[in-house]
């Protein structure tokens, strides 16, 4: 059994909380959302879970006994004291094949730059932006005519849910995967949109 704290915002974080709450080998000990109007906060409270709010997560915010922090579209800074307070640290999902397309609008940039494939990465959070070692990855085609919203709804959001659960299952089995990113092939692009896709519903 692995105990997790879900940190994030919007629809995707809410779905991660729902998924992990239903998992047989996961205990969600709480959430951490930007504010009380966020969907993650509402979902956590509906399950009777404590949910903190703010933009910076520290060791003081981590419930005793937490094994790992799960970042799901989090814009909160998860500092070193928070990561060190847990057994394993913090993982997060990023909708690109890291180290390519680091940054908030990775899906949009993959489409704009004419990539034929993209994917998702669960990585170990560190002090950088999307720079930590990779725990799991998967890929998908970018089809002719795709836009970022379609790609997120059809492939990348479901992929993120699966990858996060896969990594937690591995950790529960005692398997820790940590593969350093190759900085020589890394790319980072600036934000293009005001509202991240992962805060929106799939419907």
Buried (B, 14 or more C-beta within 10 A) or exposed (E): EBBBBBBBBBBBBBBBBBBBBEBEEBBBBBBBBBEEEBBBBBBBBEBEBEBBBEEEBBEEBBBEEBBBBBBBBBBBEBBBEBBEBBEBBBBBBBBBBBBBBBBBBBBBBBBEEEBEEBBBBBBBBBEEEBBBBBBBBBEBEBEEEBEBBBBBBBBBBBBBBBBBBBBBBBBBEEEEBEEEBEEEEBBBBEEEEEEBBBBBEBE
